[in-house]
Amino acid sequence: LAADVTHEETSAKDVTEEYVDLSAKLKNLEATEEQYLRLMEKAEKVEDILAIQKELSKTRGEIEQTKGRMQYLERTSATSLIRVQLNQAELDARLTASKIRVKEGEKVEFEGRIYGGFPPYSYEWDFGDGETSTSAYPVHAYKSTGEYTVSLKVTDDRGNTNTWTRDGYIVVRPGWSAGNITSTAWNGLVTFGHVLANIFIWLGIFSPVWIIGGGVFYWWRRRKKRA
């Protein structure tokens, strides 16, 4: 899953000063409570005891409230507020092949690389020779020589699509199969036969000339010897 961060906000509050003030307040409240407890021990009249008890309860309440606030600050002082807004990255498809120059019938392994979008993805391959595939990692063999354009169309879970095409990506050359070897040998024999036939034809055309020329040369040599 890929996403782009479009907005990020970080905030923190320094609570050190407030915590120090609360610590001092707590210390004073505890000292006041201690004084009330001492007065309670010395009080003899009922009205005095009730008055001291009232102040003592009030002080105890402030102590508990102060401690609660300090505990809250202790839990949150080490944390910061982080707000991050994420948007899903745009769907993008790429295709690669294990080899791009092959012989006829040789297998090629293809791979689709997907970025962004919402998985799962569906694949539509077009190998340029009329064959297709819906596999994420298809294997294909080309039967004829030539250059082939390969394309991949990807659709994500929310219907977003992206297509990537590579023109003339796969180049297929003739393979060295038994049929090709036989055909090549036969073509060579046919060519050699044509050459021999031309030689014989040429000899057939010029053989009378050679015979006449040879006879004239022989007659001239004999006549020269007699002279």
N, C-alpha and C positions, 0 to 999 in steps of 0.2 A: 504494500500500500504506500503510495507516494503522495506527499502533500506539500504545498507551498505555504510558508509562514508569511502572512500578509500584515500582521500587527502583533507587536509584543510590548507589554507594559509591566514594569516591575515597581513595586512600592514597598517602603518599609518605614516604621515609626520608631524613633529613639525614645524608649521609655525609662532610660536611666534616671533622669531627673525626678520623674514621678515616683519611681521605686524608692529613691533615697528619701523623699519627703514622707512616704508612707512608713518607711522604717523608723524615722524619727517620731512620727505620730504614734506608732505602735509602742515605742519605748515609753513615751509620756503616758499613754493610756494604761500601760501595765504598772507604771509607778503610781498613778492615781488610784488604780484598783488596790494596790498594796496598802496605800494610806487608808482607804475606806475599810479595808479588812481590819486594820489596827484600831480604827475608831469603833468598829463594830464590837470588838473585844472589850472596849472600855465603856461602851454605852450601857446605861442602867435604865433609862426611861424608855417606855414603849414607843412614844412618838419619835424619840431620837433613833431608835433601832429601825423603825419603819422608814424614816427619812434617809438614813444611811443605806438601807437595803435598796431603796428606789434608785439612788445615785449609783450604787454598785451594779445594779442590773443594767442601767443605761450605759455605764462604762464598759461592762462586759459585752454588750451588743456592739458598741463601736469597735472594740478589740476584734471581735469575730468578723465584722465587716471589713476592717482594714487587712486582716490576714487573708481573707478571701480575695480581695483585690490584688494583693501581692502575689498570691499563688497564680492568679490568672495572668499577671504580667510575666511571671517566670515561665509559664507554658508557651506564651506567644512571643516573647522577646527574641527568641532565636529563629523565628520564622518570618518570611517575607511573602507578600502577596504578589503572585505572578499570573498575569493574564496573557494567554496566547491564543490568537485567532488563526485557525488553519483552514485553508481552502484546498480541495482536492486538485492535484496536478492534472493538467490536460493529458488526455490519452495520446500516446505516441508509440508507433510500431516501427521496428527495424527488422531486417532479415539478413541472414548470413548463410554461407554454404561451406561445406568442408573442403570443396575444391571447385574452381571455376573453369578449368580447362580439362576436359575429359575425352575419352574415346567412346565410340558408339557402344551402348550397352553397359557402360560403367556406372555404378551407383553413386549418387550424390546425396549427402545428408544435409538437410536444411534445418535452420533453427530460427524461431521467431522470438525477438526480444521486445518485451512490452514495458513501457514506463507510464506511470500515472493510471488514471481511470479507476474503475471499481471491479475487482475480480469477483467471480471467475470470468475468463475471456473465452471467446469462440474465434476460430481461425478459418480463413478461406484462402487457400493457396491456388495460384495459377502459374503453371510451369512454362507456359508459352508454346507448348506443343499440343494443346488440346486436352491435356491431363490436369486434374485438380486434386486437392486434398483438404481435409478438415483437421488434420493432426497438428499438434504443436511442434512435433519434430518429425516431419515426413522424410521418407527416403524415396528417391526417384531416379530412374535410368532413362536416358534419351536414346531413341532408336535410330535417329538420322543425324547427319552432320549439319552444322549451321550454328548461328548465334541465337540464343533464346532470351527473351525478356521475362523476368520473374516478378510477380507481385504478391503481396500479402495484405489482406484486409482483416482487421481485428475489430471485434465488437465486445464491449464490456457489459457488465451486468445491468447497467442502466440504459443500454441502447446506444451509447456513444460509439462512433466508428472512426477508424483511421486506416488509410491505405498507403502503403509504400511500394514503389515500383523501381526496379533496377533494369534499365534498358541494356540489351545485349550482354547480360550478366554471365550466362553460361555459354562457353564455346565448345562445341562437340566436333572432334576430328575423327577420321576413319579409324576403325578398329582393326587389329590384326587377327581376324578370325580365319578359320580354315577355308571358308567360302571366298573370302577376299584374296587369300594367297593363291587359291586355284584359279580364280578369275584373272589375277595379275599374271600368273604363269601362262595361261592360255593366250592372253593378249600379247605377251612377249613372243610366243611361238607364231602367232598370226602375223605379227610385224616382221619377224625373221623370214617367214615364208614369202611375204610380199617382196622383201629385198632379193631373195634368191630368184624369184620369178622374174623380177626386173632384170637381173643379171643375165639370165638365160635368154630373155627376149632380146636384150642388147647384143648378146653373142650371136643370136640367130640372125639379126638384121645385118651385122657387119661381117659374118663369116664368108659370103661370096667375094667381098672386096678383098679379104685377106688371101683367099685362094688365088684369085686373079693376080694380085700383087706378087704373091710368092712365085707364080709361074713366070711372070715377066722377069723377075729378078734372077731366077734360075737360068732362063734363056740368055739373058745378058751376060751372065758369068761364063757360060760355056762358049759363047761367041768371042768373048774377050780372050779366053785361053787359046782358041784356035788361031786368033790373030797373032 
